[in-house]
Amino acid sequence: MSHSDIESIFYAFSALLSVSSIVFLLLGLRFRRTSLNEKCHNKKYYSRVNNIIESTDELLTRKLTPNETLTHSAAEIGIGNIEYLLKNILTSENSKPYLFGINKGGALIANYLSHRMALHEKFLVKCDYRPDIDKIYCEKRDISGPIVIIDDVTRSGTTLFKVKEHIKSVYPDNPIYCFVLVVVDSNLNGDTITNLVDYAPWITENKTISLPWSGTTSENIKIDDYFDDTEMDQIIGRIKNLDAA
């Protein structure tokens, strides 16, 4: 083999390595971009949500900076994303979803979403977890459709896990989804609770993340103080337009 042949082989091998490196880099970026969503693949009903998320960039999980709070606008964007997924679940399951709002924040979001989707009050279920006595109190319903657990923020995943296990034991035959507005994870990749959450529009490493309604007593919470229907219509419209493009 001549010297020129060796050089040709060397350059060809180098070019192949370069192309491979670029491919792996792009795949790595794609994985990091959607890691929270992709790592839930072991869930029975997850693939239906996953297909919708991956087809629309607007639905991909976004990261909050360490000291960033969740503003009213960011909350509306996240809840708009969740509403879009709920409407797709309604279509795919051919049945209206039952919204289980966890504690104060989850109940606020579930209540607003039920208003947005014109769901009868029977589809809205209040669910409280009392950590001091380790008890779960959920309103009883005769449920025949998909269940969607909704929470505003999940930090350790303890509350979400206990509530979800309780609901699974009461309604073992119902499809169960879980949507959280903000996931707290120190590694910013959702590793700690991805087996619990089907979708979260926001993720942060800040354990003391503040939401617009943080610190408000349950008696004083009013939906109109936090969400605007016109703005939400614009958010949903933008997602639909991007999804159709």
Summary of the structure (lengths in Angstrom):
residues: 245
radius of gyration: 21.4
end to end distance: 54.7
largest distance: 85.5
contacts: 732
relative contact order: 0.17
helix: 50%
strand: 16%
